[in-house]
Amino acid sequence: MTRSLQPSWPVLASYSLYAAPLTATAVSILSFIPALYSEAFGLPLASVGACLLGMRIIDAAVDPAIGWIVDHSPFRARHRPWLILALPLYLVSVGLLFFPVRSWVSPAYLFGVGGAAYAAFTLGQVAHQAWGAALADGSRALSRLFGFREVAVILGILGAFLLVAGAEQLGGGDVRSRAVAAGAFILGGITLATFVTCAFTPDPQRPELRPDADPGQTWRFLASRDFVLLSLATVTYNFAWVAYSVLGAFVARHVFGVPKLFALGLAFSFVVAPAAMPVWMALARRLGGRGTLLIASVFLAGGFALLSPLSRLPGGAGYFAFCGLLGAGFGAGPYLLRTLTGTLANDHEARTGAPVRGVAYAVITFFDKAGSGLGSISLLVVAALGFDPLKVPTPAATTALLLAGSGAPILGLALTFTLVLFVRSGSRPQGL
């Protein structure tokens, strides 16, 4: 029998709150850690890029195991305990990453504490997304839940960037003041959100799951055509975003010439982003998740293509216009990829009785990290082409920075469009 679980507004709010500091963690690492460790602590930019790439790839390798453990949880509540277990690791690793002691800093230190922070992030991310798929069923209910979650994600990132922007203005744009503000937001936010989400969100058991279900069904799900395409699209989509994100501080300083507006521009992006989310959700109801994701890929590629023309506008006008375009498209991809993943997982569980929600989101998180790690290569590329953040860049180095900041994201989004074009799930309007 097909169920249609519709979480109430209080449940949507308590569930979604956890996503705010959770995603702010990953975004803050990409946005502030490269500049912190290269400019404030003097690590070579190539070493920072290699650390980011390596720790994401190694961390990603354990994602499927985490998903399997969540699916076969020994706890009566299948998802809540994992958020509680992730909290201590979060507090220690994020504290060491964003508040490092100068005498301890080295590539090995960055690799170790950064890897631990990503491990805490993964445990929370996989359990939280699988929890969401258990709370809602049917494409319309899932779209509503993950859309609401994505708004919380955007507001969380906005809160972090507003705090950083304030520190940036008061501290004169110092990279350490940015990191301190971002780290404080993450540590306080994840502590509060863990307790609120765990206290007020139900953790239902799915009655269709059977303990004796054929374990081979998990592999059949993972090898299914649509899930493979969605996984690869997750790689290319995240590659596009991260290829720009790790260069964002340098683009603001050397391409737009507005170093003190970097965090404020990011905050502006996330003022625009929640206003755009109802538009993407309305498009998904009308065109289906697949069609809306295609439109979002084209929209964002167009935004990145405008990087060079907008950089010629005087003052901060071009920078804020560019940030506004990226903000308008920010929430569409993650929201639609997670909704389509949840729809596939719930449909498979209803047909076979085999639990796959946890492993589905773990594998998607794996490919998310793989894309993020590949996106970090843009740091290595610009370093190889002569860009050094500690020196005044040559015109050639600035051109390399400009091309990497726009060309790599456009390539990733073009690949995303091509992959999603062949996805069959979500091709109809949601709820039909």
Secondary structure, 3 states (H helix, E strand, C coil): CCCCCCCCHHHHHHHHHCHHHHHHHHHHHHHHHHHHHHHHCCCCHHHHHHHHHHHHHHHHHCHHHHHHHHHCCCCCCCCHHHHHHHHHHHHHHHHHHHCCCHHHCCHHHHHHHHHHHHHHHHHHHHHHHHHHHHHCCCHHHHHHHHHHHHHHHHHHHHHHHHHHHHHHHHCCCCHHHHHHHHHHHHHHHHHHHHHHHHHHCCCCCCCCCCCCCCCHHHHHHHCCHHHHHHHHHHHHHHHHHHHHHCCHHHHHHHHCCCHHHHHHHHHHHHHHHHHHHHHHHHHHHHHHHHHHHHHHHHHHHHHHHCHHHHHCCCCCHHHHHHHHHHHHHHCHHHHHHHHHHHHHHHHHHHHHCCCCHHHHHHHHHHHHHHHHHHHCHHHHHHHHCCCCCCCCCCHHHHHHHHHHHHHHHHHHHHHHHHHHCCCCCCCCCCCC
